[in-house]
Amino acid sequence: MLTRDTSAIGGPAARHAASFQASTGVSVRLSRIPFSELYERIMLGFVTAQMPYDVLLIPSAWLPDFAPYLAPVPDRILEGSVVQDIYPVYRDALMRWRSRVMALTIDGDLHLGAYRRDLFADPETRVAFAAAYGRDLAPPSTWSQYREIAAFFSGRPGPNGQPLAGTLEAYARGGQRIWYLFSHAAAYTNHPDHPGAMFFDPETMTPAIDNPGWVRALTEFIALRHAGPADAGLLDSEAVRTRFAAGRAAMDIDWADTGVLAGALQGVAASPVAGQVDFFALPGSDEVWNPATQTWDDLPTLRSVTFLAFGGWIGVVPASSTNIDQAWDYLAWLASPEHSAEDVLDGTSGINPYRPSQLADPQPWRTLLGQQQADDYLRVLRMSLTADTIARDLRLPGYRAYIAALEDQLDRVMAGAISPEAGLRAAAEDWESLTDRLGRQAQRRYYRQAMGLEDALATGSPP
């Protein structure tokens, strides 16, 4: 088995490998390498027909590139609780490629917000906020409210007397910043009458990432650095959640890890904010960019859009494996409702909830987080995972090249060398060239399937 060399994902892989071996007698050898080397190591094994591994734990976005080399999930696993107890947003969107189930979800990812309930409830703070903004201090429902709250708290003294960050987000290249930008864009670029058009026009495959919705999202994302710490531009997602759990910010945007790290029983000592954290769904908007009319449309009601940031990790089995049945047995063991329920309560596992059963019983979460914090955490997760509008992440062959092209332009925008408009326009031009090189019609089929617009087999794509 091969995966990354960190406690996140790698830790559960090793722990469950040991218990699987003890239970079945099947020997499991785990190799762990830096994340930066993982894709190249795997692809090299495939293209040279020298794949030494039976199990690969990988990001779900890599499935389109690796699918031609993989064995499908057996029916005996598909029909059991290991698969049936997975939220449809992960099961139906991220385990399939070309209408075949080629992977097993082992982690569920989406972005949500966390805030300090104790700071928001402080009477003097509430009076000051109302005087400044003419409304009560409450968790943000819109991105404009989020920006106001972040600006208000930025630099204010926290309970320990140290200045607070208004909010924390990741801005470091390679530190997951790309998904923070995508989360800002989700509410502005997912028009209800034009599904699947967040990243491309699904008919022409013209890139959409330079439209006014994306420009607004990037402009706001960049501006929010000023509400963060002095080194905001260097933060990765791990720093976001650990600093928030250390009490150094009023809010953050993160995966569900923040909720667990701010738990009452994490490590030797409690988080200083344990029991004082609540959560909010990703902020929304009451207007959305219409790609057909090229105008902003007012929505009848305020709308939050859940964004499946990164999507989560999956387990796959190379078709070249001589131990395919045992490999799938191990993955079913790793991802079983029983074992995964333990992993999602472990702040070092990197595994976020992806099963209804993991959120059904509040008691383990209350033991970890305290009742109010746990109940609010579960409420926001359930609401996000069953929302009317859930935006899927980018997912198509050449994914890493598309992301690298966008990251290159983000570097220039964040350095102040070009404007958000110019950076996104340049990235869109790069995306056009990539799509032409990879085959526009094929990319169109893959993108439409990834966005849930149609079954790939119905469009005449090859088996």
N, C-alpha and C positions, 0 to 999 in steps of 0.2 A: 504494500500500500504506500502511496505517496501523497503528501500534502505539505502545508506550510510549517515552518519551524517555530511557531509561537504557541503560547498557551491557548489562544483563540483558535478553535478548530483542531489544531494539533493536539491540544490537551485531551479533549474528549475522545479523539481518534485513538490515542494511546491507551486511555483508561478502558474504553470499551473493547479494544483489541485484547487486552489482558483478560477481561472477564469472558469474552467470547472463547478465547483459547482455553480457559479453565473449564468452561461449561461444555465445549464440544470436542476438545482435544485437537482442534485444527490450529496449527501453528500460524501466527500472524507476525510478519516482519514489517515494521513501520519505518519509512524513510521520510525525513523532514528537511526541507530546504527553504531558503528565503523566498518570500512571495515574489520578489522581482525576477527570480529564476524559474518559477514554476511553469509558466506558459511555454517558454522555450524548451525546457527539459521534456515536457510532455509532447509537444509538437515534433521535436527532433526524433523521439522514440517512434512516433507514428509514421513519419515520412521515410524513415530509414528501415522500417519494419523491425526495429530492435526495441520493442516495448517490454521492459522487464517487470511491469507492475500488473497486478490483477484488479486493484481498486485505486481510483483517483478521486480525491476530494478537491473540487474546483469551484470557482464562482460560476453562477448560473449563466452569466453573459457569454461564457466561453463555449457553451454547448453547440452553437451553430458551427464553429470551426472544427470541433472534435467529433461531432455526430457521425460522420462517415466511417469512423474507426471504432465505433462503440457497439456493444451488444444491448438489445432492448431489455427493459425490465420484464421479468417473467410474469406470466398471468397469475401464478400462485401468490405472488407478492402484491400485484395490482388489486386482487380481489379481497385482500385482508385489511385489517385495521391499520397496518403500517401505512398504507396509501389512502384508504377511505377516510381516515381521521385527519387529513391535511386540509387546511382551508383551500377552497377552490381557487382563490387568487394566486396561490402558489402551485397547487397541483395541476391545474388546467393550463396555466400560462408558462411555467418554468421547467416542468419536467418533460415537455414534449418538443420534438422537432420533426418537421415534415409529417405531422399527424401521428407519430409513433412516440410512445413513452420511452425515453432513452436515459432517464436519470431519476434519482430519488432525492427529494428535498430533505435536507438535514438541518435547515436554518431558514427563518423567515425574516426578511428585512423590509422595513419602511421607516420613514422619518416621522418624528413627533417632537413636541416641545415639552420642556420641563421648566418649572418656575418655583421660586422660593415663597411658599405660602406665608411664612412668618414675616417676610418683608412686605408682601402685598397687603397683609392684614394690619400692619403697624398704623395706629391712628394718625400720628403726625405725618407719616409718609403719604397716607391717603389724602389728607387735607392739602398737602403740597402738590400732589399730582392733579387733584381736581382744580386747584387754582391755576395750574400751568396749562391744562388741556381741556378744562370745562366738562369733564366726564369722570365717572368713578374709575378707580384703578381696579382692573379685572383682567383675567387671562385674555390674551389677544385673540380675536376672531378673524382679523384681517391683517395683511402685511403692513398696512399703514399704522394700525394700532401697535403692532409688534415693534416697528421702528420707533414710535413715540415712547413706548415703555423702555426700550433699550437706551434711548437717548436720555431719558429721565434718570435712570439708575446709574448710568455711566459716571464713575468718579465719586458717587455718593459713598459715605463711610458705611461699611458693613458692620455686623455685630461685634467683630473683633477690632474695629477701628480702621482697618485697611480699606482702601478704595475698591469699590466693586467694578467689575465689568458689567455693562448693561446686558450683554448677551455674549454667548460664545458660539462661534461657528468655525469650521475648518477652512483654511485658506492656503495651506501648503500643497504644492504640487506633489502628487503621490501620497497625499494625506487625506484623500477622499473628498477634496473640495468640489470635484465635478458633480457629485451627487447633491451637494448643498445648492449649487447653482440650479440643477434640475428641479429640486424641490421648490425653489423660489419661482421657477417658470411654470410649474404644473398648473397653478390656479389661473394663470394668465393665458395659457396656450392650449387648453383642452376645451374647445368649444363644444357644447352639447350637440350641435347639428353637424359637427365635422369630427367624428371620433377617429382616433389614431393619427391625428395631424400634428402632434406635438413636435416631432423631430423632422418629418418629411411630409410633403404632400403625398398621400398614399396612392394617388393616381399617376403622378408624373415622377415621383421620387426627387422633386426639387427640394433642396434643404429648406426647412422652416426656421432654422435657428438664428436667422438675422431679422426676423419680423419684429414689430414694435413690442409684442409681448415679451420676447426674449430680451430685447434691449432694456425694457423696464426692469426685468428680473435681475439682469447683470448689474445695471446701474445701482439698484437698491442693495444687492449683495455686496458690491464693492464699498458702498457708502457705510454699511454697517460695521466695517472694520473700525470705524472711529468710536463705536460704542463698546468695543472690546478692549483687551489689554494692549499695552504698547507693542507687544510682539505678536499681535493677532495674525499678521501675515505669515507667521511660521507655524501656526497651530495645525495639528492633524486631529483626526476624530478622537484618538485616544486622549490627547491633551484636553480636548473639549470636555469629555465626560469626567476625567479625573479632577480637573480644576473645578468643575461645577460641584462634584461630590465633596471637594475640599472647602466649599463655601465661598468661592471667589467670584461668583457671578449671580445675578438675579435671575437669568434665564439661560437656556441653551436650546439648540436644535441638534438632535442626535438620533441614532437608532435607539432601540429599547434598552440598550446597555446602561444608559444613564440611570434609569429607574432602579436597576439592581445594584449598581455601584453606590447609589445613595441610600442603600438599605441599612437597617439597624444592626444587622449581624455580619456585615462584610469585614473579613479579616479579623485581626486581634481587637481592634477598637472600632466603635461605631463611626460612621461618617458624621462629621459635625453638623450636617444638615438632615440627618436621619429623622424621619417622621415629620419633616417640615417641607416636603416637596410634593407638589401636585403637577398635573400634566395637562397639555392641551393638544388637540389635533393640529396638524399643519395649518397655518393661517391661510385664509382664503381671500376672495375678492368678490365684489358685486358687479364687475365688468370683465369681459373676456375678449381677446382679439379674434375677429372673424376673418379667417384666411380667404374666404370667397369674396367678401365685399371690401376687404382691406380697411375695415373700420373696427372701432371698439363697440361692442354691444353691451348694453345694460342687461344684467340678469334679473329675473323677477325676485329672487331672494339671494342673500349672501350664500356663497358656496365654497366649502373647503374641498380640496381635491387630494385624496390620498395618493402619495407617490411611492411606488415600490422601489425605493432607492437601493441600488445594487441587486436587489431581489433575494439574495441569500446564497448560501453554499449548497452544492448538490454532490451526490455520490454517483460515479459512473464506473462502468466495467468495460475495459477494452475487449473488442471482439477477438483479438489474438490470444486472450488469456486461456490457459489450459485448466483453469480452476473457476470457470464462470459460475457454476452453481454455488460453490463455497463463497465466492466473492459477493454474490447477491445475498447470501445468508448473513454474511458479516454486516453488510449495509443495512439489512432489515433489523439486525440486532442493535446496531448503532442508533438507528432512527426510530426504534420502537417507541410507542407511547410511554412505556414505563421508563426507559432510559433517558429519552429526550426530556421527560418531565423533570428529571434531576438536573440536566444540563442547563435548562433555561433559568434555573434559580441560582446558578453559579456565575458570578460576575466576571470570571476569567475565561469562561468557555467560548465566548464569541457567538453563542447560539441564542437567537431570539425566538420568541414564541411563533409557531407556525401551525399548531393544532388547536382546534376548539377544546380538546380535553385538557390542554395545558392551561387554559384560562377558565375552566369550568369550576374548579374548586378554589375559592378564595383563601382558604385557611393557610396553605403553605406560603402564599404571598403575604398574608397578614403577619405571619410569624417572622418573615424576613424584613418587611417594610413598615410594619405597623398598620393598623386597620384603615385609617383614612387614606394614607399614601397608597396602600395596596389597592383599595377599592377604586381610587381615581385612576391608577395605572391600568387596571383591568378594563375600566370603563372606556378609556381612550383607545386602548388597543382593539377592543371589540368593535367600537364605533368605526375605527379606521379600516379594519379588515372586512367590514360589511357595508361600507359606504356605497352610496349610489354611483359615485364617480371615483374610480380607481385608475390612475394612470400607470401604465407599464413602462419600465425602463427600456432604453435602447437595447436592441438585441437582433443582430444580423451578422452574416459573415463579414469579416474585416473589422469587427467591432473595435479592436484595439487600435487600429489605424485611424478610425474616425475619432476616437477619444483623444489620441495623441495629437491629431491636427487641431482639435479644439483647445486642448491644454496649451499648445504652443502659443496660440493667440491670447489665451487667458494670461499667460506669463507677461505678454506685452501690455495688456490692459492694466494688470495689477501694478506693473512698474511705471505706469503713467505715460508710456511711449505712444499709445494710441487710445482712442476713445472706445467705449463699449460698442458703439455702432460700427466703427471700423474693424474692430477685432472680430465681431460676429460675422461681418460681411466677408472678411478674409477666410474665416473658418468655413463658411458656407461654400465659398469657391473651392476650397480644398475638398470638401465633402462631395461636390459635384464631380471633381476629377476622380476621386476614389470610386464613386458609384459607376462612372463610365468605365473605369478600368476593370471593376469586378463584374460588370454586366448589369445594365440598368433593369432589364426585364426580370432577370433572376432576383436581383436585390428587391425589386418591387414585390415579387411573390413572397419572398422571405419576410420582408417588413410587414406586409399586410397580415401574414399569419401570426407574426410576433405580437402585433397590436390587437389580435383577436378579431380581425375584420372578416376573415374567411378561412376555410380549410384549404391548406396548400394543395391537397390532392384534387380538389374541385377546380383548380385553376390550371391543371395540366402540368404541374411540376413533376419532375421525374421521381420514381419511388426511392 
